[in-house]
């Protein structure tokens, strides 16, 4: 198969994988926040969130993660272009971030199992922070692929750290706004 087709398929499944990772954590947040509802509403909501999580996790997120790995491996190990990229220092750094992304995926899987077994104990605030880990990894991976340069990579890491700090500040500000809005007057 031509390298361009492999690359296109790889990008498509990276996008669907990230969509699944972003949305699964949102479902975790909704599930946790439904615990504050009255019992009848809580039961309906939690049942629905479990069903949505299962369909998303096994119908989109896991297949996308697997297909991403298959097409990436095919490109890197079985095409001349890929073998050239595999020797580039930026690719080693990118692959380190990709390993971190798979670790994130497996940790989300553990949370998914906890949700299914009604043992998810994270607060919605912690889950909102957790959701941003995927955002930071996405930025890191995309910038590395686009820039492909160690000097730019150093500036990229500095930018990613600053971006992470800004995300944390924004999440805390959002939490304060929500708390203020929900405080009885």
PyMOL commands that set and color helices and strands:
alter all, ss='L'
color gray80, all
select helices_A, chain A and resi 3-36+39-78+80-86+89-116+124-147+150-182
alter helices_A, ss='H'
color red, helices_A
deselect
rebuild
show_as cartoon
